[in-house]
Amino acid sequence: MTAFLDFEKQVAALDRQIAELREMGDDPSLNIDNDIARLEDKSSKLLREIYSKLTPWQKTQVARHPDRPHFKHYVAALFDDWMPLAGDRNFADDQAILGGLARFRGRRVMVIGHEKGDDIPSRMKHNFGMAKPEGYRKAIRLMQLADRFGLPVVTLVDTSGAFPGIQAEERGQAEAIARSTEQCLALGVPMVAAVVGEGGSGGAIALAAANRVLMFEHAVYSVISPEGCASILWRTSDKAADAATAMKMSAQDLLALKVIDRIVPEPVGGAHRAPEVAIQALGDAIAQELDSLSGLSRDAILLAREEKFLAMGRA
């Protein structure tokens, strides 16, 4: 059953009425099919209207929805012959970042991404998608492996940010993030990154400094969370909605600013309402971008990526 967000209360009320009518529908003496159809149509129109004018803060809530597809769902639906590779060959295997070899629509690739988990045990296992230094060092190792064997790199970004704990800092969190970002920029093979949920801070860009950066329609991508920004600027997280608007963190704002290259549309009501449709839409977009990059030489790939990022912020 769909978990409704705060701004979806009217839709939730209609869906409850529909469910109640369906329970009554078992009674052969009642004919309520027309009532159910009318309410379903009303609910669908209301949902479409709400999602056509979401605020940046509402988009943040959608991007964080617990039922949105996660890394494991994309891998299962889009990639064949998945062979996970573990560890940074230095300290440990961080489960917040997963990666490995796979085939994507007949093409061999290296796929890497954040995994948040979808229930309490898996969220604890994957640390809610917040990677530690060993996670980014694993990503670096896998990107270097892909570069050595000429494999395109596909990354799926979905994290509120890198893990901020003391132990992570002791093991060089900032340096690991910087090195991972550097490795993205140094790849001589095509790289396509997709922000599928939250793209938070350096923890996101460490996997997203790519030739092509895609973003789901209701995903968010920013240097800090709205709550964190509000706590700094206004000394209260109650201003998170204002911070989300000011930071221009929606896909639409970032496309206009040329920070990302493409918006991938979501089903009405968000990717969590029709995960299979959203996943296939993302797969089609990734395939198109990889096709457009496949004929470029190593030097052309490096130059194009360099020019892309140096151009950001120019008038």
C-alpha positions in Angstrom: 0.0 0.0 0.0 1.4 3.4 -1.0 2.7 5.6 1.8 1.1 9.0 1.2 3.0 12.2 1.7 1.7 15.3 3.6 0.6 17.1 0.4 -1.3 14.1 -0.9 -3.9 14.0 1.9 -6.8 14.6 -0.5 -5.6 11.7 -2.7 -5.3 9.5 0.3 -8.9 10.3 1.4 -10.2 9.4 -2.1 -8.2 6.1 -2.2 -9.6 5.2 1.2 -13.1 5.7 -0.2 -12.3 3.5 -3.2 -10.9 0.8 -1.0 -14.1 0.9 1.2 -16.3 0.7 -1.9 -14.4 -2.3 -3.2 -14.9 -4.1 0.0 -18.6 -3.5 -0.3 -18.5 -4.7 -3.9 -18.5 -8.3 -2.8 -22.2 -7.9 -2.1 -24.1 -8.9 -5.3 -27.0 -6.7 -4.4 -24.9 -3.6 -4.8 -23.7 -2.1 -8.1 -21.1 0.4 -7.3 -18.7 0.0 -10.2 -19.7 3.5 -11.5 -19.0 5.1 -8.2 -15.5 3.4 -8.0 -14.7 4.5 -11.6 -15.8 8.1 -10.8 -13.6 8.3 -7.7 -10.7 6.7 -9.5 -10.9 9.3 -12.2 -11.1 12.1 -9.7 -8.1 10.7 -7.8 -6.1 10.4 -10.9 -6.8 13.9 -12.0 -6.1 15.3 -8.6 -2.8 13.4 -8.4 -1.8 14.7 -11.8 -2.7 18.3 -10.8 -0.6 18.1 -7.5 2.5 16.6 -9.2 2.4 19.2 -12.1 3.2 22.0 -9.6 5.3 20.5 -6.8 7.5 22.9 -4.9 11.2 22.1 -4.4 10.5 20.9 -0.8 7.7 18.7 -2.0 10.1 17.2 -4.6 12.6 16.5 -1.8 9.9 14.5 0.0 9.1 12.6 -3.2 12.9 11.9 -3.8 13.1 10.5 -0.2 10.0 8.3 -0.5 10.8 4.9 1.0 9.1 3.1 -1.9 11.2 4.6 -4.7 13.3 2.1 -6.6 16.8 1.6 -5.2 20.0 0.4 -6.7 19.2 -3.3 -6.4 15.9 -2.8 -8.3 17.6 -1.0 -11.2 20.3 -3.8 -11.4 17.7 -6.5 -11.3 15.6 -4.9 -14.0 18.1 -3.3 -16.4 21.4 -5.3 -16.1 22.2 -8.9 -17.0 25.1 -11.1 -15.8 25.5 -8.9 -12.7 28.8 -9.7 -10.9 29.2 -7.7 -7.7 32.8 -6.7 -6.8 33.6 -6.0 -3.1 36.1 -4.1 -1.0 38.5 -1.3 -1.4 41.6 -3.6 -0.9 42.5 -1.4 2.0 40.1 -1.4 4.9 36.6 -3.0 4.3 33.7 -3.5 2.0 31.2 -0.6 2.4 27.7 -1.7 1.7 26.4 1.8 1.1 28.1 1.8 -2.3 27.7 -1.3 -4.5 29.3 -2.0 -7.8 30.3 -4.6 -10.3 30.4 -5.9 -13.9 27.2 -6.3 -15.9 25.7 -6.3 -19.3 23.4 -3.5 -20.2 21.3 -4.2 -23.3 24.2 -6.2 -24.8 26.9 -3.8 -23.8 29.5 -4.7 -21.1 29.6 -2.0 -18.4 30.7 -1.2 -14.9 27.7 -0.2 -12.8 28.2 1.6 -9.4 25.7 3.2 -7.1 24.3 4.0 -3.7 22.0 1.5 -2.0 19.8 2.8 0.8 17.9 -0.4 1.6 14.1 -0.7 1.8 13.4 -2.0 5.3 15.0 -1.6 8.7 17.5 -4.4 8.5 18.6 -3.6 5.0 18.8 0.2 5.8 21.0 -0.6 8.7 23.2 -2.9 6.6 23.6 -0.2 3.9 23.9 2.6 6.3 21.0 4.4 4.6 23.1 5.0 1.5 25.7 7.1 3.4 29.1 5.8 2.3 32.3 5.8 4.3 35.8 6.3 2.9 36.1 2.7 2.0 32.9 3.0 -0.2 34.4 5.7 -2.3 37.8 3.9 -2.5 35.9 0.9 -3.7 34.2 3.1 -6.4 37.7 4.4 -7.4 39.0 0.8 -7.7 36.1 -0.2 -9.9 36.3 2.9 -12.1 40.0 2.2 -12.6 39.2 -1.4 -13.5 36.6 -0.2 -16.1 39.1 2.3 -17.5 41.7 -0.5 -17.9 39.4 -2.7 -19.8 37.6 0.0 -21.8 34.2 -0.5 -20.2 31.7 2.4 -19.9 30.7 3.4 -16.4 27.1 3.8 -15.2 26.5 5.3 -11.8 23.2 5.6 -9.9 23.2 8.3 -7.3 20.9 8.2 -4.3 22.3 9.5 -1.0 21.6 12.2 1.5 25.4 12.6 1.7 28.5 10.8 2.8 28.6 9.4 6.3 29.7 12.2 8.7 30.9 10.0 11.6 34.1 10.4 13.5 35.5 7.1 12.3 34.8 8.0 8.7 36.7 11.3 9.2 39.6 9.5 10.8 39.9 7.3 7.8 40.0 10.3 5.4 36.4 10.9 4.3 37.1 14.2 2.5 40.1 12.9 0.7 38.3 9.8 -0.4 35.4 11.9 -1.8 37.9 14.2 -3.6 39.8 11.2 -5.1 36.6 9.6 -6.3 35.5 12.9 -8.0 39.0 13.1 -9.5 38.7 9.6 -10.8 35.4 10.3 -12.5 37.0 13.3 -14.3 40.0 11.2 -15.3 38.1 8.3 -16.9 39.0 7.7 -20.6 35.8 5.7 -21.1 32.2 7.1 -21.3 30.5 7.7 -18.0 26.8 8.3 -17.5 25.5 9.2 -14.0 21.8 9.3 -13.0 20.5 11.0 -9.9 17.6 8.7 -9.1 16.6 10.0 -5.7 18.6 12.3 -3.4 21.9 13.7 -4.7 23.4 15.1 -1.5 26.7 17.0 -1.2 30.1 15.6 -2.1 28.7 12.1 -1.3 26.8 12.4 -4.6 29.2 14.3 -6.9 31.9 11.7 -6.1 29.9 9.4 -8.3 28.4 12.0 -10.6 31.2 13.9 -12.3 30.3 12.2 -15.6 30.0 13.0 -19.3 26.3 12.9 -19.0 24.3 13.6 -15.8 20.7 12.5 -15.9 18.1 13.2 -13.2 14.7 11.9 -12.5 11.9 14.4 -12.7 11.3 14.5 -9.0 14.9 13.9 -7.8 17.0 16.5 -6.0 20.7 17.4 -6.2 22.3 19.9 -4.0 25.4 20.8 -2.0 23.6 20.3 1.3 20.2 19.1 2.5 17.5 21.7 2.9 17.4 21.1 6.7 21.2 21.5 6.9 21.1 24.7 4.9 18.2 26.1 7.0 20.1 25.3 10.2 23.1 27.3 9.0 21.3 30.3 7.5 18.3 30.6 9.8 19.4 28.6 12.8 16.4 26.4 12.5 15.4 23.4 10.3 11.8 24.8 10.2 12.9 26.9 7.2 13.8 23.8 5.1 11.1 24.6 2.5 12.6 28.1 2.0 16.1 26.6 1.8 15.0 24.1 -0.9 13.6 26.9 -3.0 16.7 29.1 -2.6 19.1 26.3 -3.4 17.6 25.5 -6.9 17.9 21.8 -6.2 15.2 20.5 -8.5 15.9 18.8 -11.8 14.2 21.6 -13.7 16.3 24.3 -12.0 19.5 22.3 -12.5 18.8 21.7 -16.2 18.3 25.5 -16.7 21.6 26.1 -14.9 23.3 23.4 -17.1 24.4 21.4 -14.1 22.7 18.3 -15.5 22.1 17.3 -19.1 18.7 15.6 -19.1 15.5 15.1 -17.1 14.0 11.6 -17.1 10.2 11.8 -16.7 8.5 9.9 -13.9 5.1 8.3 -13.8 2.3 10.5 -12.5 2.7 10.5 -8.7 6.4 9.7 -8.7 8.6 6.7 -9.4 7.4 4.9 -6.3 3.9 4.5 -7.8 5.0 2.7 -10.9 8.6 1.5 -10.4 8.8 -0.7 -13.5 7.8 2.2 -15.7 10.3 4.6 -14.1 13.1 2.0 -14.3 12.5 1.4 -18.0 12.4 5.1 -18.7 15.8 5.5 -17.0 17.2 2.5 -18.9 16.1 4.0 -22.2 17.8 7.3 -21.3 21.0 5.7 -20.3 21.1 3.6 -23.5 20.7 6.7 -25.6 23.4 8.6 -23.8 25.9 5.7 -24.0 25.1 5.3 -27.8 25.9 9.0 -28.3 29.3 8.6 -26.5 30.3 5.3 -27.9 32.1 6.6 -31.0 34.3 9.1 -29.2 38.0 8.6 -28.7 39.6 8.6 -25.3 40.9 12.1 -25.8 37.6 13.4 -27.0 35.8 11.9 -24.0 38.3 13.5 -21.6 38.1 16.9 -23.3 34.3 16.9 -23.5 34.0 16.1 -19.8 36.5 18.8 -18.9 34.8 21.4 -21.0 31.4 20.4 -19.5 32.5 21.1 -15.9 34.6 24.2 -16.6 31.6 25.7 -18.4 29.4 25.5 -15.3 28.8 28.9 -13.7 29.9 30.9 -16.7 27.6 33.7 -17.9 
